[in-house]
Structure formats: C-alpha cells, structure tokens
Amino acid sequence: NVPVGSSLAYLIACPMESLIGLDAAMKAARVELAKFYGPPTETNFGGGLLSGDQTECEQAATAFAEAACQIALNPI
C-alpha cells in the first residue's frame, strides 16, 4: 500500500541490531513501516521497509545505521 513515487528505505541487520535500529529510524524521521521482517528470518536477520519522502527515508536509514554500528562497537 505504498503510493507510487514514494521512497523506500530497505533496512536489514542482525536480529538485535535490526529491532533497535528500526526503533531509532522511526523516531528520527516521519516514515511509516510498510513491511516488517521479524527476526529470526530465513537468513537470521531482521528489519523492514520504511516509506515516506526521500529525505525522511535517508534520515531514517542514517539513524538505523548509526544505531546498528553503536551496538556493534559496544557489545554487552
């Protein structure tokens, strides 16, 4: 149900990183969750498709990447 011409952000990461990253992405930008890939998937990853304006999708993708990298740099 994504309108034609809308931008999509395809965000995939390891299970924990994907959930925390999606949370950060959706808080950082005005985007909607178009599809959720709940971990563990067939590839043991998780993530989702976010829809919105291109600028908002880029902000969401940046927030997702930063959150995933922060977890990788500071494992528990």
DSSP file (Angstrom, degrees, kcal/mol; ACC not computed):
  #  RESIDUE AA STRUCTURE BP1 BP2  ACC     N-H-->O    O-->H-N    N-H-->O    O-->H-N    TCO  KAPPA ALPHA  PHI   PSI    X-CA   Y-CA   Z-CA
    1    1 A N              0   0    0      0, 0.0     0, 0.0     0, 0.0     0, 0.0   0.000 360.0 360.0 360.0  31.1    0.0    0.0    0.0
    2    2 A V        -     0   0    0      1,-0.1     3,-0.1     4,-0.0     6,-0.0  -0.795 360.0-114.6 -90.3 127.0    2.9    2.4   -0.7
    3    3 A P    >   -     0   0    0      0, 0.0     3,-2.0     0, 0.0     2,-0.1  -0.272  36.2 -97.1 -60.7 143.7    1.9    5.2   -3.1
    4    4 A V  T 3  S+     0   0    0      1,-0.3     3,-0.1     0, 0.0     0, 0.0  -0.389 112.0  27.8 -60.0 133.9    3.6    5.2   -6.5
    5    5 A G  T 3  S+     0   0    0      1,-0.4    -1,-0.3    -3,-0.1     2,-0.1   0.288  90.1 128.7  95.0  -9.3    6.5    7.6   -6.4
    6    6 A S    <   -     0   0    0     -3,-2.0    -1,-0.4     1,-0.1     2,-0.2  -0.441  59.5-116.8 -75.2 153.5    7.2    7.2   -2.7
    7    7 A S  E     -A   52   0A   0     45,-2.0    45,-1.6    -2,-0.1     2,-0.4  -0.580  24.6-153.7 -87.5 154.5   10.6    6.5   -1.4
    8    8 A L  E     -A   51   0A   0     -2,-0.2     2,-0.5    43,-0.2    43,-0.2  -0.981   7.5-154.4-127.8 141.5   11.5    3.3    0.4
    9    9 A A  E     -A   50   0A   0     41,-2.6    41,-2.4    -2,-0.4     2,-0.8  -0.979  10.5-156.6-112.4 120.0   14.3    2.6    2.9
   10   10 A Y  E     -A   49   0A   0     -2,-0.5     2,-0.5    39,-0.2    39,-0.2  -0.865  17.3-177.0 -99.0 107.7   15.2   -1.1    3.0
   11   11 A L  E     +A   48   0A   0     37,-2.8    37,-2.5    -2,-0.8     2,-0.4  -0.929   8.8 163.7-118.1 116.9   16.8   -1.7    6.4
   12   12 A I  E     +A   47   0A   0     -2,-0.5     2,-0.3    35,-0.2    35,-0.2  -0.991   7.3 140.6-134.3 137.6   18.3   -5.1    7.3
   13   13 A A  E     -A   46   0A   0     33,-2.5    33,-2.6    -2,-0.4     5,-0.0  -0.921  56.4 -55.4-157.1-179.3   20.6   -6.1   10.2
   14   14 A C     >  -     0   0    0     -2,-0.3     4,-3.0    31,-0.2     5,-0.2  -0.222  68.5 -93.3 -59.9 160.2   21.3   -8.8   12.7
   15   15 A P  H  > S+     0   0    0      0, 0.0     4,-1.6     0, 0.0     5,-0.2   0.885 121.5  35.8 -50.5 -56.0   18.3   -9.6   15.0
   16   16 A M  H  > S+     0   0    0      1,-0.2     4,-2.2     2,-0.2     5,-0.3   0.932 119.6  49.8 -66.3 -43.9   19.0   -7.3   17.9
   17   17 A E  H  > S+     0   0    0      1,-0.2     4,-2.6     2,-0.2    -1,-0.2   0.862 107.8  55.2 -61.8 -36.5   20.5   -4.5   15.8
   18   18 A S  H  X S+     0   0    0     -4,-3.0     4,-2.5     2,-0.2    -1,-0.2   0.904 109.4  45.0 -66.8 -40.9   17.5   -4.6   13.5
   19   19 A L  H  X S+     0   0    0     -4,-1.6     4,-1.9    -5,-0.2    -2,-0.2   0.931 118.2  41.9 -69.5 -45.4   14.9   -4.0   16.2
   20   20 A I  H  X S+     0   0    0     -4,-2.2     4,-2.2     2,-0.2    -2,-0.2   0.891 115.9  51.5 -67.5 -38.6   16.9   -1.3   17.9
   21   21 A G  H  X S+     0   0    0     -4,-2.6     4,-2.7    -5,-0.3    -2,-0.2   0.900 108.5  49.9 -65.3 -42.0   17.8    0.3   14.6
   22   22 A L  H  X S+     0   0    0     -4,-2.5     4,-2.5     2,-0.2     5,-0.2   0.899 110.0  51.6 -63.6 -39.5   14.1    0.3   13.4
   23   23 A D  H  X S+     0   0    0     -4,-1.9     4,-1.4     1,-0.2    -2,-0.2   0.939 112.8  45.0 -60.5 -46.8   13.1    2.0   16.6
   24   24 A A  H  X S+     0   0    0     -4,-2.2     4,-1.5     1,-0.2    -2,-0.2   0.899 112.9  51.7 -63.4 -41.3   15.8    4.6   16.1
   25   25 A A  H  X S+     0   0    0     -4,-2.7     4,-1.0     1,-0.2    -2,-0.2   0.906 110.2  46.9 -64.2 -42.7   14.9    5.1   12.4
   26   26 A M  H  < S+     0   0    0     -4,-2.5     5,-0.3     1,-0.2    -1,-0.2   0.754 113.6  48.7 -75.0 -22.8   11.2    5.6   13.1
   27   27 A K  H  < S+     0   0    0     -4,-1.4    -1,-0.2    -5,-0.2    -2,-0.2   0.736 110.2  52.8 -82.1 -23.9   11.8    8.0   15.9
   28   28 A A  H  < S+     0   0    0     -4,-1.5     2,-0.3    -5,-0.2    -2,-0.2   0.670 116.1  24.0 -86.3 -18.0   14.3   10.0   13.7
   29   29 A A  S  < S-     0   0    0     -4,-1.0     2,-1.5    -5,-0.1    -1,-0.1  -0.956  80.5-102.7-147.6 160.5   12.1   10.6   10.7
   30   30 A R  S    S+     0   0    0     -2,-0.3    23,-0.5    -3,-0.0     2,-0.3  -0.665  70.5 131.7 -86.6  85.2    8.5   10.8    9.5
   31   31 A V        -     0   0    0     -2,-1.5     2,-0.4    -5,-0.3    21,-0.2  -0.879  48.5-133.3-131.3 162.4    8.3    7.4    7.9
   32   32 A E  E     -B   51   0A   0     19,-2.4    19,-2.7    -2,-0.3     2,-0.9  -0.935  24.0-116.3-119.0 144.3    5.8    4.5    8.0
   33   33 A L  E     +B   50   0A   0     -2,-0.4    17,-0.2    17,-0.2     3,-0.1  -0.694  35.3 173.7 -78.8 108.1    6.6    0.9    8.4
   34   34 A A  E     +     0   0A   0     15,-2.7     2,-0.3    -2,-0.9    -1,-0.2   0.796  69.2   8.3 -86.3 -31.5    5.5   -0.7    5.2
   35   35 A K  E     -B   49   0A   0     14,-1.4    14,-2.5     2,-0.0     2,-0.5  -0.966  65.1-153.8-153.6 132.8    6.8   -4.2    5.8
   36   36 A F  E     -B   48   0A   0     -2,-0.3     2,-0.8    12,-0.2    12,-0.3  -0.935   1.5-163.1-111.8 129.3    8.3   -5.8    8.9
   37   37 A Y  E     -B   47   0A   0     10,-3.2    10,-2.1    -2,-0.5     4,-0.1  -0.842  20.8-154.7-108.4  90.8   10.8   -8.7    8.7
   38   38 A G        -     0   0    0     -2,-0.8     7,-0.1     8,-0.2    10,-0.0  -0.455  29.8 -82.0 -72.1 132.1   10.7  -10.0   12.3
   39   39 A P  S    S+     0   0    0      0, 0.0     7,-0.1     0, 0.0    -1,-0.1  -0.463 106.2  46.7 -75.1 151.6   13.8  -11.8   13.4
   40   40 A P  S    S+     0   0    0      0, 0.0     6,-0.1     0, 0.0    -2,-0.1   0.462  74.0 167.6 -87.8 135.6   14.8  -14.5   13.0
   41   41 A T    >   -     0   0    0      4,-1.3     3,-1.8    -4,-0.1     5,-0.0  -0.226  59.8 -78.1 -89.2-173.2   14.0  -14.7    9.3
   42   42 A E  T 3  S+     0   0    0      1,-0.3    -1,-0.0     2,-0.1     0, 0.0   0.798 138.7  42.2 -58.5 -28.4   15.3  -17.5    7.0
   43   43 A T  T 3  S-     0   0    0      2,-0.2    -1,-0.3     0, 0.0     3,-0.1   0.314 117.3-113.5-100.8   7.5   18.7  -15.7    7.0
   44   44 A N  S <  S+     0   0    0     -3,-1.8     2,-0.2     1,-0.3    -2,-0.1   0.800  81.7 112.7  62.9  32.1   18.6  -15.0   10.7
   45   45 A F        -     0   0    0    -31,-0.2    -4,-1.3    -7,-0.1     2,-0.3  -0.716  47.8-160.0-119.7 174.9   18.3  -11.2   10.1
   46   46 A G  E     +A   13   0A   0    -33,-2.6   -33,-2.5    -2,-0.2     2,-0.3  -0.921  28.6 108.6-146.8 171.9   15.5   -8.7   10.7
   47   47 A G  E     -AB  12  37A   0    -10,-2.1   -10,-3.2    -2,-0.3     2,-0.3  -0.997  38.4-125.8 156.1-150.8   14.5   -5.3    9.5
   48   48 A G  E     -AB  11  36A   0    -37,-2.5   -37,-2.8    -2,-0.3     2,-0.5  -0.992  20.3 -94.9-176.7 175.2   11.9   -3.6    7.4
   49   49 A L  E     -AB  10  35A   0    -14,-2.5   -15,-2.7    -2,-0.3   -14,-1.4  -0.965  34.4-164.3-110.0 124.7   10.8   -1.4    4.6
   50   50 A L  E     -AB   9  33A   0    -41,-2.4   -41,-2.6    -2,-0.5     2,-0.3  -0.910   4.7-158.2-109.5 138.1   10.0    2.2    5.6
   51   51 A S  E     +AB   8  32A   0    -19,-2.7   -19,-2.4    -2,-0.4     2,-0.3  -0.857  36.4  90.8-116.8 152.7    8.1    4.5    3.3
   52   52 A G  E    S-A    7   0A   0    -45,-1.6   -45,-2.0    -2,-0.3   -21,-0.1  -0.974  75.4 -22.1 160.7-165.2    8.0    8.3    3.1
   53   53 A D     >  -     0   0    0    -23,-0.5     4,-2.6    -2,-0.3     5,-0.2  -0.326  63.9-112.2 -66.8 156.3    9.7   11.2    1.4
   54   54 A Q  H  > S+     0   0    0      1,-0.2     4,-2.4     2,-0.2     5,-0.2   0.910 117.3  49.9 -59.2 -44.0   13.2   10.7    0.1
   55   55 A T  H  > S+     0   0    0      1,-0.2     4,-2.1     2,-0.2    -1,-0.2   0.907 112.1  47.9 -62.1 -41.8   14.7   13.0    2.7
   56   56 A E  H  > S+     0   0    0      2,-0.2     4,-2.5     1,-0.2    -1,-0.2   0.893 110.8  51.1 -67.0 -39.7   12.9   11.3    5.6
   57   57 A C  H  X S+     0   0    0     -4,-2.6     4,-2.6     2,-0.2    -2,-0.2   0.889 109.8  50.6 -64.0 -38.9   13.9    7.8    4.3
   58   58 A E  H  X S+     0   0    0     -4,-2.4     4,-2.2    -5,-0.2    -2,-0.2   0.904 110.7  48.7 -65.4 -40.8   17.5    9.0    4.2
   59   59 A Q  H  X S+     0   0    0     -4,-2.1     4,-2.3     2,-0.2    -2,-0.2   0.909 112.3  49.0 -63.9 -41.6   17.3   10.3    7.8
   60   60 A A  H  X S+     0   0    0     -4,-2.5     4,-2.5     1,-0.2    -2,-0.2   0.918 110.8  49.8 -63.8 -43.8   15.7    7.0    8.9
   61   61 A A  H  X S+     0   0    0     -4,-2.6     4,-2.5     1,-0.2    -1,-0.2   0.886 110.5  50.3 -64.0 -38.8   18.4    5.0    7.1
   62   62 A T  H  X S+     0   0    0     -4,-2.2     4,-2.5     2,-0.2    -1,-0.2   0.921 111.4  47.6 -64.7 -44.0   21.2    7.0    8.7
   63   63 A A  H  X S+     0   0    0     -4,-2.3     4,-2.3     2,-0.2    -2,-0.2   0.893 111.9  51.1 -64.4 -39.6   19.6    6.6   12.2
   64   64 A F  H  X S+     0   0    0     -4,-2.5     4,-2.5     2,-0.2    -2,-0.2   0.943 111.9  46.4 -61.2 -48.9   19.3    2.9   11.6
   65   65 A A  H  X S+     0   0    0     -4,-2.5     4,-2.6     1,-0.2     5,-0.2   0.903 112.2  50.2 -62.8 -42.6   22.9    2.5   10.5
   66   66 A E  H  X S+     0   0    0     -4,-2.5     4,-2.3     2,-0.2    -1,-0.2   0.909 111.8  47.7 -63.7 -41.8   24.2    4.6   13.5
   67   67 A A  H  X S+     0   0    0     -4,-2.3     4,-1.8     2,-0.2    -2,-0.2   0.922 113.1  48.0 -65.6 -43.4   22.2    2.5   16.0
   68   68 A A  H  X S+     0   0    0     -4,-2.5     4,-2.0     1,-0.2    -2,-0.2   0.910 113.7  47.1 -63.9 -42.2   23.4   -0.8   14.5
   69   69 A C  H  X S+     0   0    0     -4,-2.6     4,-2.3     1,-0.2    -1,-0.2   0.874 108.2  56.0 -67.7 -36.7   27.0    0.4   14.4
   70   70 A Q  H  X S+     0   0    0     -4,-2.3     4,-1.2    -5,-0.2    -1,-0.2   0.895 108.8  47.3 -63.0 -39.6   26.7    1.6   18.0
   71   71 A I  H  < S+     0   0    0     -4,-1.8     3,-0.2     1,-0.2    -1,-0.2   0.916 112.2  49.7 -66.1 -43.0   25.6   -1.8   19.2
   72   72 A A  H  < S+     0   0    0     -4,-2.0    -2,-0.2     1,-0.2    -1,-0.2   0.856 112.4  47.5 -65.4 -34.4   28.4   -3.5   17.2
   73   73 A L  H  < S+     0   0    0     -4,-2.3    -1,-0.2     1,-0.2    -2,-0.2   0.725 121.2  36.7 -78.2 -21.7   31.0   -1.1   18.7
   74   74 A N  S  < S+     0   0    0     -4,-1.2    -1,-0.2    -3,-0.2    -2,-0.1  -0.514  78.6 179.7-130.9  65.1   29.7   -1.6   22.3
   75   75 A P              0   0    0      0, 0.0    -3,-0.1     0, 0.0    -4,-0.0  -0.289 360.0 360.0 -67.4 153.0   28.6   -5.2   22.7
   76   76 A I              0   0    0     -5,-0.0    -5,-0.0     0, 0.0    -2,-0.0   0.458 360.0 360.0 -80.6 360.0   27.2   -6.3   26.0
